[in-house]
Amino acid sequence: MSRFTGKVAIVTGAGSGIGRATARLMASEGAAVTVADIASDAAGRVVAEIEAAGGRARAQTVDVSDADGVQEMIAATVDAFGGLTSSTTRSRARPDRLDQDIATMDLATWDRVLA
Ligand SMILES: NC(=O)c1ccc[n+]([C@@H]2O[C@H](COP(=O)([O-])OP(=O)(O)OC[C@H]3O[C@@H](n4cnc5c(N)ncnc54)[C@H](O)[C@@H]3O)[C@@H](O)[C@H]2O)c1
């Protein structure tokens, strides 16, 4: 079984570079992926790449510095894919707890991660 079969992931900055590669890899291993980026066109292109390869993805235009936009992104992902199972971010803001779930992270920690 692929590593992410049955998982739902949000990848931010997924229109390019590391985020694009991460989104494509997770989708190729079975995850349904929200491809989130401030650049709508780029997110749409990555979704098309994933779908052409047989994967499942949706595009989300979001500015990750906008807390309301991030909440909308999470809600839309849950609506579209029936849940959210992979949304960790690696942060030095809480060295006692490096891998955190962005869906339940408090706003102050989120802001420290971005800073
Ligand atoms: N620490 C390291 O060793 C290391 C190594 C490589 C990259 N990086 C960092 O990782 C990040 C990603 O690198 P990359 O090469 O994939 O960059 P990239 O420029 O190819 O991709 C970044 C993506 O993020 C999107 N984006 C920018 N601002 C956004 C916002 N506010 N909300 C949502 N999306 C936004 C862009 O549109 C772009 O698609 C960069 O900040 C880079 O500096 C760190």
The ligand as an SDF file (V2000), in Angstrom:
LIG
                    3D

 44 48  0  0  0  0  0  0  0  0999 V2000
   16.2280   26.3530    5.0690 N   0  0  0  0  0  0  0  0  0  0  0  0
   16.6090   25.7950    3.9310 C   0  0  0  0  0  0  0  0  0  0  0  0
   17.5900   25.0710    3.8560 O   0  0  0  0  0  0  0  0  0  0  0  0
   15.8200   26.0430    2.7010 C   0  0  0  0  0  0  0  0  0  0  0  0
   16.1430   25.3950    1.5410 C   0  0  0  0  0  0  0  0  0  0  0  0
   15.3480   25.6320    0.4150 C   0  0  0  0  0  0  0  0  0  0  0  0
   14.2930   26.5180    0.5060 C   0  0  0  0  0  0  0  0  0  0  0  0
   14.0200   27.1430    1.6660 N   0  0  0  0  0  0  0  0  0  0  0  0
   12.8850   28.0550    1.7730 C   0  0  0  0  0  0  0  0  0  0  0  0
   11.6940   27.3010    1.5720 O   0  0  0  0  0  0  0  0  0  0  0  0
   10.7300   28.1250    0.9100 C   0  0  0  0  0  0  0  0  0  0  0  0
   10.2490   27.4230   -0.3580 C   0  0  0  0  0  0  0  0  0  0  0  0
   11.3190   27.3300   -1.2760 O   0  0  0  0  0  0  0  0  0  0  0  0
   11.0170   27.0460   -2.7890 P   0  0  0  0  0  0  0  0  0  0  0  0
   12.3200   26.8910   -3.4790 O   0  0  0  0  0  0  0  0  0  0  0  0
   10.0350   25.9370   -2.8860 O   0  0  0  0  0  0  0  0  0  0  0  0
   10.3680   28.4610   -3.2280 O   0  0  0  0  0  0  0  0  0  0  0  0
    9.4040   28.8180   -4.4560 P   0  0  0  0  0  0  0  0  0  0  0  0
    9.5070   30.2910   -4.6100 O   0  0  0  0  0  0  0  0  0  0  0  0
    9.6600   27.9310   -5.6300 O   0  0  0  0  0  0  0  0  0  0  0  0
    7.9470   28.4200   -3.9170 O   0  0  0  0  0  0  0  0  0  0  0  0
    7.2830   29.1770   -2.9520 C   0  0  0  0  0  0  0  0  0  0  0  0
    5.7810   29.1430   -3.2650 C   0  0  0  0  0  0  0  0  0  0  0  0
    5.1000   29.8020   -2.1880 O   0  0  0  0  0  0  0  0  0  0  0  0
    4.1040   30.6500   -2.7190 C   0  0  0  0  0  0  0  0  0  0  0  0
    3.8340   31.7050   -1.7470 N   0  0  0  0  0  0  0  0  0  0  0  0
    4.5870   32.7930   -1.4860 C   0  0  0  0  0  0  0  0  0  0  0  0
    4.0100   33.5540   -0.5380 N   0  0  0  0  0  0  0  0  0  0  0  0
    2.8580   32.9170   -0.1910 C   0  0  0  0  0  0  0  0  0  0  0  0
    1.8080   33.2170    0.7360 C   0  0  0  0  0  0  0  0  0  0  0  0
    1.8500   34.3160    1.5070 N   0  0  0  0  0  0  0  0  0  0  0  0
    0.7780   32.3520    0.8540 N   0  0  0  0  0  0  0  0  0  0  0  0
    0.7260   31.2310    0.0830 C   0  0  0  0  0  0  0  0  0  0  0  0
    1.6800   30.8980   -0.8200 N   0  0  0  0  0  0  0  0  0  0  0  0
    2.7370   31.7300   -0.9480 C   0  0  0  0  0  0  0  0  0  0  0  0
    4.6860   31.1600   -4.0140 C   0  0  0  0  0  0  0  0  0  0  0  0
    3.6660   31.6310   -4.9020 O   0  0  0  0  0  0  0  0  0  0  0  0
    5.4140   29.9140   -4.5390 C   0  0  0  0  0  0  0  0  0  0  0  0
    4.5720   29.1210   -5.3630 O   0  0  0  0  0  0  0  0  0  0  0  0
   11.4100   29.4620    0.6100 C   0  0  0  0  0  0  0  0  0  0  0  0
   11.0490   30.3710    1.6510 O   0  0  0  0  0  0  0  0  0  0  0  0
   12.8790   29.1270    0.6960 C   0  0  0  0  0  0  0  0  0  0  0  0
   13.6360   30.2490    1.0570 O   0  0  0  0  0  0  0  0  0  0  0  0
   14.7600   26.9170    2.7730 C   0  0  0  0  0  0  0  0  0  0  0  0
  1  2  1  0
  2  3  2  0
  2  4  1  0
  4  5  1  0
  4 44  2  0
  5  6  2  0
  6  7  1  0
  7  8  2  0
  8  9  1  0
  8 44  1  0
  9 10  1  0
  9 42  1  0
 10 11  1  0
 11 12  1  0
 11 40  1  0
 12 13  1  0
 13 14  1  0
 14 15  2  0
 14 16  1  0
 14 17  1  0
 17 18  1  0
 18 19  2  0
 18 20  1  0
 18 21  1  0
 21 22  1  0
 22 23  1  0
 23 24  1  0
 23 38  1  0
 24 25  1  0
 25 26  1  0
 25 36  1  0
 26 27  1  0
 26 35  1  0
 27 28  2  0
 28 29  1  0
 29 30  1  0
 29 35  2  0
 30 31  1  0
 30 32  2  0
 32 33  1  0
 33 34  2  0
 34 35  1  0
 36 37  1  0
 36 38  1  0
 38 39  1  0
 40 41  1  0
 40 42  1  0
 42 43  1  0
M  CHG  2   8   1  16  -1
M  END
$$$$
